[in-house]
């Protein structure tokens, strides 16, 4: 192993190129792969250094001398790419959602454990300063533990060109929450801990862009006793995606609310003993901070065996929370206990 770890990128869309650029700050990205040859070439031209391009990730793994892979391809191939990389002895940084369903997640985990490689899932939302600040507010010295959280996540997803792509097919993407909700659902767990029970309900069909019901509500009961609810819709023209994810939270000693805007974020919070609401404004939305933190921790985990901010656990539990909500909704809102697959634990 040289001075820097060597990575290969699989999935050269806009996000793949962006996260690979972050990796380039602390490692070498020496190869890129995408089934779209032109996309791979574009990514190679945008990244610093010289990258060999591939259209077959298996060939890249077999040919290149790598320490790890960055998986930013479509959700339905996350598991197969991760398993192939693990079997080749390569560490894996995989974007969320980890996979479509929990059994796929466990296949990924087992492959990495058996081959003694690291597996991190990139759930950056909990690491962005405004969202991390809400987690900090649950400290006993501030607002105390979270009791109830609600997020109404109505957004217009049409401008993102998801209709007609694999995102619109729940069998390929992992369903409605994989597209609109995965960030918030992981953050719920960062706030409240492990989930005990889930209820989900589908709303009336509004559009025919998707293979799944595009309106879904879910309520999570945590082992701590806290409740968290998410209400999601994909055709709400008043909000763009970035504006649609503002939680309100009731804590033991007060409450908070976050109002996201396209260019800044406002956080309001108040202790029960306070006379006035406190306001914190975040002009930096915190994306770069979160990317650098997760990537830096992944490198440190590999090179120093230092405990990272994220592992596979966050990814698997988030997929479990989403899948349980779908299962409940199909059963008309029946409560679903977790773990969803106790035989795999």
Residue pairs with C-beta under 8 A, 6 or more apart in sequence:
1 67
4 26
4 27
4 28
5 27
5 28
5 67
5 68
5 299
5 302
5 303
6 27
6 28
6 30
6 64
6 65
6 66
6 67
6 68
7 20
7 23
7 27
7 28
7 29
7 30
7 66
7 67
7 68
7 69
7 70
7 93
8 29
8 30
8 31
8 32
8 33
8 57
8 60
8 61
8 64
8 66
8 68
8 69
8 70
9 16
9 17
9 20
9 23
9 29
9 31
9 32
9 33
9 43
9 51
9 69
9 70
9 72
10 16
10 33
10 34
10 57
10 60
10 69
10 70
10 71
10 72
10 73
10 81
11 33
11 34
11 70
11 71
11 72
11 73
11 74
11 95
12 32
12 33
12 34
12 36
12 39
12 40
12 42
12 43
12 72
13 34
13 39
13 72
15 72
15 95
16 34
16 43
16 70
16 72
16 73
17 42
17 43
17 46
17 47
18 291
19 70
19 72
19 93
19 95
19 122
19 291
19 295
20 29
20 32
20 43
20 47
20 70
20 72
21 46
21 47
21 48
22 288
22 291
22 292
22 295
23 29
23 70
23 93
23 295
24 47
24 48
24 49
25 292
25 295
26 295
26 296
26 299
27 67
27 299
28 49
29 47
29 49
29 51
29 70
30 49
30 50
30 51
30 52
30 64
30 66
31 51
31 52
31 53
31 54
31 60
31 63
31 64
31 66
32 40
32 43
32 44
32 47
32 51
32 52
32 53
32 54
33 40
33 53
33 54
33 55
33 56
33 57
33 60
34 40
34 43
34 55
34 73
35 55
36 55
37 53
37 55
40 53
40 54
40 55
41 53
43 51
43 53
44 51
44 52
44 53
52 60
52 63
52 64
54 60
54 63
57 69
57 73
57 81
57 84
58 84
60 66
61 69
61 84
61 85
61 88
61 90
62 88
66 90
67 90
67 91
67 302
68 85
68 90
68 91
68 92
68 93
68 117
68 118
68 302
69 81
69 85
69 90
69 91
69 92
69 93
70 93
71 78
71 81
71 82
71 85
71 92
71 93
71 94
71 95
72 95
73 81
74 166
74 172
74 173
75 97
75 99
75 100
75 166
75 172
75 173
75 174
75 178
76 100
76 166
76 171
76 172
76 173
76 174
78 94
78 95
78 97
78 98
78 99
78 104
78 108
79 99
79 104
79 105
79 107
79 108
81 94
82 92
82 94
82 108
82 111
82 112
82 119
83 107
83 108
83 111
85 91
85 92
85 117
86 92
86 108
86 111
86 112
86 114
86 115
86 117
86 119
87 111
87 115
89 115
89 117
90 117
91 117
91 118
91 119
91 298
91 302
92 108
92 112
92 117
92 118
92 119
92 120
93 120
93 122
93 295
93 298
94 108
94 119
94 120
94 121
94 122
94 315
95 121
95 122
96 121
96 122
96 123
96 182
96 183
96 186
96 315
96 318
97 174
97 178
97 182
97 315
97 318
97 319
97 322
98 104
98 105
98 108
98 121
98 312
98 315
98 316
98 318
98 319
99 105
99 108
99 174
99 315
99 319
100 171
100 172
100 173
100 174
100 175
100 178
100 319
101 174
101 319
101 323
102 316
102 319
102 320
102 323
102 340
102 341
102 344
103 341
103 344
105 312
105 315
105 316
105 319
105 320
106 316
106 341
106 344
108 119
108 312
109 119
109 312
109 316
112 118
112 119
112 312
118 298
118 301
118 302
118 311
119 311
119 312
120 294
120 297
120 298
120 301
120 308
120 310
120 311
120 312
121 310
121 311
121 312
121 314
121 315
121 316
121 318
122 294
122 310
123 183
123 186
123 294
123 310
123 314
123 315
123 318
124 287
124 290
124 291
124 293
124 294
125 131
125 183
125 184
125 186
125 187
125 290
126 132
126 135
126 186
126 187
126 190
126 314
127 286
127 289
127 290
127 293
127 294
127 309
127 310
128 285
128 286
128 287
128 289
128 290
129 282
129 284
129 286
129 289
130 258
130 260
130 265
130 267
130 280
130 282
130 285
130 286
131 187
131 258
131 286
133 267
133 280
134 191
134 247
134 249
134 256
134 258
134 267
135 190
135 191
136 142
137 143
137 249
137 251
137 256
137 269
138 144
138 145
138 146
138 191
138 251
142 253
142 254
142 271
143 251
143 252
143 253
143 254
143 255
143 256
143 269
143 271
144 251
144 252
144 253
144 254
145 224
145 226
145 251
145 252
146 191
146 192
146 224
146 226
146 228
146 249
146 250
146 251
147 225
147 226
147 227
147 250
147 251
147 252
148 226
148 227
148 228
148 249
148 250
149 188
149 191
149 192
149 226
149 227
149 228
149 229
149 247
149 248
149 249
149 250
150 228
150 229
150 230
150 231
150 247
150 248
150 249
151 184
151 228
151 229
151 230
151 231
151 245
151 246
151 247
151 248
152 231
152 244
153 180
153 181
153 184
153 230
153 231
153 232
153 233
153 244
153 245
154 231
154 232
154 233
154 236
154 238
154 239
154 244
155 180
155 233
155 234
155 236
155 239
155 240
155 241
155 243
155 244
155 245
156 234
156 235
156 236
156 237
156 238
156 239
156 240
156 241
157 179
157 180
157 234
157 235
157 241
158 209
158 234
158 235
159 240
160 241
162 168
162 179
162 209
163 209
163 210
164 209
166 172
166 173
167 173
167 178
167 179
168 209
168 210
168 211
169 211
170 176
170 210
170 211
170 212
171 211
173 179
174 319
174 322
175 212
175 322
175 326
176 210
176 212
176 213
176 214
176 216
176 232
176 234
177 185
177 216
177 218
177 230
177 232
177 322
177 325
177 326
178 322
179 234
180 232
180 234
180 241
181 216
181 218
181 230
181 232
181 322
182 318
182 322
183 245
184 230
184 245
184 247
185 218
185 220
185 230
185 318
185 321
185 322
186 314
186 317
186 318
187 247
188 220
188 228
188 230
188 321
189 195
189 314
189 317
189 318
189 321
190 314
191 226
191 228
191 249
192 220
192 222
192 224
192 226
192 228
193 222
193 223
193 224
193 226
194 222
194 223
194 317
194 338
195 220
195 221
195 222
195 223
195 317
195 320
195 321
195 324
195 338
196 221
196 222
196 223
196 337
196 338
197 220
197 221
197 335
197 336
197 337
197 338
198 218
198 219
198 220
198 221
198 321
198 324
198 325
198 328
198 335
198 336
198 338
199 218
199 219
199 325
199 328
199 333
199 334
199 335
199 336
200 216
200 217
200 218
200 219
200 324
200 325
200 326
200 327
200 328
200 329
200 333
200 336
201 216
201 217
201 218
201 328
201 329
201 332
201 333
202 213
202 215
202 216
202 329
202 330
203 213
203 215
203 216
203 217
203 233
204 215
205 213
205 214
205 215
206 214
206 215
206 233
206 235
207 214
207 234
207 235
209 234
210 234
213 329
214 233
214 234
214 235
215 232
215 233
215 234
216 232
216 325
216 326
216 329
217 229
217 230
217 231
217 232
218 229
218 230
218 321
218 325
218 328
218 329
219 227
219 228
219 229
220 227
220 228
220 229
220 321
221 227
222 228
236 244
240 262
242 260
242 261
242 262
242 285
243 260
243 261
243 262
244 260
245 260
246 257
246 258
246 259
246 260
247 256
247 257
247 258
248 255
248 256
248 257
248 258
249 255
249 256
249 257
253 271
253 272
253 273
254 269
254 270
254 271
254 272
254 274
255 269
255 270
256 267
256 268
256 269
256 270
257 267
257 268
257 269
258 265
258 266
258 267
258 268
259 265
259 266
259 267
259 268
263 283
263 285
264 281
264 282
264 283
264 285
265 281
265 282
265 285
266 279
266 280
266 281
266 282
267 279
267 280
267 281
267 282
268 277
268 278
268 279
268 280
269 277
269 278
269 280
270 276
270 277
270 278
293 309
294 308
294 309
294 310
297 306
297 308
297 309
297 310
298 308
300 306
300 308
301 307
301 308
320 338
320 339
320 340
320 341
321 338
323 340
324 336
324 338
324 340
325 336
327 336
327 340
328 334
328 335
328 336
339 345
